[in-house]
């Protein structure tokens, strides 16, 4: 049978994006807020953090600080990284800017274009998908007017579908800025969005996340049913005999093990 005509490359790219969600391009494209004349510098407070980060590494390995410094720059700049911020990190680390560009374009935690005040990353991997993440995505899109992979016109929301965020036991879930909101339903998702819009984002629970069904962390309906005692201290389960107290001759190990 006759094969369909091959699509132009641009059409193939657009089709791939339609199927796979948001996929930023690796190439830099100048914009009004991100061009050769854009200026970025750390605040005095953040320069103190820069010194703290670089103090963890030998003088000749400053490039080890690229990721934490990019994260610091992104947080200072409202959640995204202009090229000027990447260049500043390269200058501080004493390396070629391309080394920083490679990192910033590889890791999805770095945004190279502006995002909304509330940056929603919706987990769409299998456990969340089978538990209703598509319904949660539809709810967010309809309630905010922000389609997946875009930022709302008012600059309040950015929605992106991402791969596993590691909270499978409490699927479906989203990461909203730095915080995890889990065990979502369309109703609790709307309540969460309304609270954020009113400037009253719900605080995290004791374990660093907030299941929206009232449970604690990933405990089931019966609460905590195991690991109810404090863990044993160092040395638990170790033999107390002299063979483990530094008296074994290393030269005799093979003989004792039957080698």
C-alpha positions, 0 to 999 in steps of 0.5 A: 500500500502507498505510504503517507507523504512524509511531514515537513520537519516543523510539522513533525516537531509540532506533532511530537509536542502535541503528544508529549506535552511541554518540551522546551527547545535547547536553542536560546531565542532572544526576547524582550526580557531575555536578550544580550542587554539583560542584566543580572546580579546576585543580591548582597544576601545571595552573595553570602549564600554563593560564598557558602556554596562555593566553600563546600568545594576545593578552589579548583572545583568551583564548577561543582557549584553550578547546580546550586548557584543556578537554583539560587539565581532562579529563585532570585529571578522569580522562578526562571533563568535568563541567559544573563543569570547563567553567564553570572554563574559561569563568571563566578565559577570561572568556567566557560558559559557553555558549561553552564548552558549545558546544565541549564538545558539538561535539567528540567528543574531550570526554567529558561522562560518566565513562569507564573507565580504558581508553577504547577507541575502535574505528575502524569506517570502511571500511578498518578495517571491510573488514579486520575491525573488526567481529570486533575489536569482537566480541572486545573485547565478549566479553572485557571484558563491555563492550558498544559505547557503554557502560562496564564495571561495574568501571570498567575499560573504555569501548568506543566505535565512532568514525569514521576515526582516520587509520591506514588503512594498518594497519587494523584498529586502536583508540585506547586512551586516547592510544595507537594499537594497529594491525594487530589480530587477535582474538588480539593484541586479547585479548593487549592487553586482558590486558596492560592489565588486568594494568597492563602496557599495551604501550608505543608504538613509535618512531613513536608507534604500535604495530602488533601484528603486529611491523612498524615503523610502516606498513612492509611485510614487506620493511621500508623500501624507499624514502626511505632517504636524508636529505632535501635541505636548504632551497633544493634545486631552486631556481634560483641566478640573480640573479632570485631573489635580491631584485633583481627589480623588482616593477613589471616582474613583469607584463611578464615574465609576458606580462600 
